[in-house]
Amino acid sequence: MRKNREKKKVVVLGSTGSIGRSALQVLKSFEDRFEIFGLSAHKNFELFKKQIREYNPKMAVLTQAESYEKVKRGYINNRIKIEFGAESINQMVSFPEVDIVINAIVGSAGLLPSFATLRAGKTLALANKESLVMAGELLTDLAKKKGSEILPVDSEHSAIKQCLLAGEKNEVKRLILTASGGPFYLTKKKDLSRVTVSEALSHPTWEMGKKITIDSATLMNKGLEVIEAHWLFGIPASQIKVIIHPQSVVHSMVEFVDGTLIAQMSKPDMKMPLQYALLYPERIETNDNFLNLTRIKNLIFLEPDLGRFPALKFCYFALELGGTAPSVLNAANEVAVESFLHRKLSFDKIPMLVRKVLSAHKIKNNPSLEEILEADRWAREESKKFIQRESNR
């Protein structure tokens, strides 16, 4: 029994998104262990108001002005602090009473909250892979300096963390990240230019937000996860392999030097890696989420086709280049995906845009945070120019 043990106070950033909602469900399942201290969202104010009522946080932050005003009006003279802006997020994660921050913000907007969390010495449960893609070296160095811990929430990296327990780091031959392949892993290259937004958003196994679903369809998501794995586990890119596994049952594997292959298997449900991160190093019995192996007919593993899905190749290249290259790659991809979702760019042009912007960038090695943010800004401007040229054709 844990009745006499103090509850850990948790902040959930991006609480209205897919991972944020799953995180709140997990926290509610273990309300004897956790207390929700703070929530943040961007613009989904209707759901955010419901979450505030249900979870009763001490503080809630919105980063879109219009949504903030709509929520704030309903909480005048209320004990819950309703605040606005990115700086308020950084303040919220830094409060002394906060123990764990779940960063489920989408995209590069999650970078500064990750820094604020680690700077304050908190445990960072990281779903925002862009943080490590853009500034992996700075963040991991900061975590060591402050005695903070970065716990992966991505299912693949959670799986790798669990598999690595089977041996020592110097015994690892390679990490194997699995990718569902998205809805188009069997689609011919010539047909990718005709892919519609609705088709790209129809993921076969995972329920995710729009941006990550498109990234999954281009395999960019897996490439970003290669960069993330490099920084999380200190393994060089040459020892990180990606394979297509459409069933999404094996979430990743670790191969050791003696030929042993350790795989982590579970249902494709984000609540599993979230629970592992929040309860780590404990495992707590649950009544569901068990995998019935007798119902699995096939486990298929395929090599990714880099000709059809070059985004994966570009991520390896950006990691090899180092410096500001991964930040530029990430920013260009974010702009490209947003443009595709708004039907301003065809699906097959997403990796083409990323390649062109990355090729035009003058890399700065050993960048500061300010230089990383400047590279991000530059890449966004260059990407918008590319899209404008495409629309004028």
DAHU-V520231 format. One record per pair of residues at least 24 apart in sequence whose C-alpha atoms are under 7 Angstrom apart, sorted by the first residue. I is the first residue (numbers start at 1). J is the second residue. D is the distance in whole Angstrom. If there is no record, write none. Layout:
i	j	d
I	J	D
I	J	D
//
This chain:
i	j	d
7	32	7
7	33	5
7	34	5
7	35	6
8	33	6
8	34	5
8	35	6
8	99	6
9	34	6
9	35	5
9	36	6
9	37	6
9	97	7
9	98	5
9	99	5
9	100	7
10	34	7
10	35	6
10	36	5
10	37	5
10	38	7
10	98	6
10	99	6
10	100	5
10	101	6
11	36	6
11	37	5
11	38	4
11	39	6
11	93	7
11	100	6
11	101	5
11	102	6
12	38	6
12	39	5
12	40	7
12	101	6
12	102	5
12	103	6
13	39	6
13	40	5
13	41	7
13	102	6
13	103	5
13	104	5
13	105	6
14	40	5
14	41	5
14	103	7
14	104	5
14	105	5
15	39	6
15	40	6
15	41	6
16	41	6
16	44	7
16	47	7
16	48	6
17	209	7
18	208	6
18	209	6
19	104	6
19	270	7
20	104	6
22	270	7
22	271	6
23	271	7
23	274	6
26	271	6
26	275	6
38	92	7
43	67	5
45	71	6
61	85	7
61	88	7
61	89	6
89	113	7
90	116	5
93	117	6
94	120	5
99	123	6
100	124	6
100	125	7
101	125	6
102	126	6
103	127	6
103	128	6
104	128	5
115	139	7
118	142	7
118	143	6
118	146	7
118	148	6
119	146	7
121	146	5
121	147	6
121	148	5
122	148	6
123	148	6
123	149	5
123	150	6
124	149	6
124	150	5
124	151	6
125	150	6
125	151	5
125	152	6
125	153	6
125	277	6
126	150	7
126	151	6
126	152	5
126	153	5
127	152	7
127	153	5
127	154	6
129	225	7
129	228	6
132	228	5
132	231	7
133	224	6
133	227	6
133	228	6
133	326	6
133	327	7
134	326	6
134	327	4
134	372	7
136	231	6
137	231	7
151	277	6
152	277	7
153	273	5
153	274	6
153	277	6
154	273	7
155	251	6
155	270	7
155	273	5
156	251	5
156	252	5
157	229	7
158	273	6
159	251	6
159	252	6
159	264	5
160	252	6
160	253	6
160	254	7
163	253	7
163	254	6
163	262	6
163	263	6
163	264	7
164	254	7
171	256	6
171	257	6
172	255	6
172	256	4
172	257	6
173	239	7
173	255	6
173	256	5
173	257	5
174	239	4
174	240	6
174	254	6
174	255	5
174	256	7
175	239	6
175	240	5
175	241	6
175	253	6
175	254	5
175	255	6
176	240	6
176	241	5
176	242	6
176	252	6
176	253	5
176	254	6
177	241	6
177	242	5
177	243	6
177	252	5
177	253	7
178	242	6
178	243	5
178	244	6
178	245	6
178	251	6
178	252	5
179	222	7
179	242	7
179	243	6
179	244	5
179	245	6
180	244	6
180	245	5
180	246	4
180	247	7
180	248	6
181	216	7
181	217	7
181	219	7
181	244	6
181	245	7
181	246	6
182	216	6
182	217	4
183	217	6
184	217	6
189	308	5
192	347	7
192	348	6
193	346	6
193	347	6
193	348	5
195	347	6
197	341	6
205	248	7
205	268	7
206	268	6
211	337	7
214	337	7
218	309	6
218	311	7
219	309	6
219	311	6
219	312	6
220	311	5
220	312	5
222	312	7
223	311	7
223	312	5
223	315	5
223	316	7
224	315	6
227	319	6
237	316	7
243	301	6
243	302	6
243	303	5
243	304	6
244	301	5
244	302	5
244	303	6
244	304	6
245	300	6
245	301	5
245	302	7
246	300	7
247	299	7
266	291	6
267	291	6
310	351	7
311	351	5
314	355	7
322	365	7
323	363	6
323	364	5
323	365	4
323	366	5
323	367	6
324	363	6
324	364	6
324	365	7
324	367	7
324	372	6
324	375	6
325	358	7
325	363	6
327	372	6
327	375	7
327	376	6
328	358	6
328	375	6
328	376	5
328	379	5
329	354	6
329	358	6
331	376	6
331	379	6
331	380	6
332	357	7
332	379	6
332	380	6
332	383	6
335	380	6
335	383	7
345	387	7
353	383	7
357	382	6
357	383	7
//
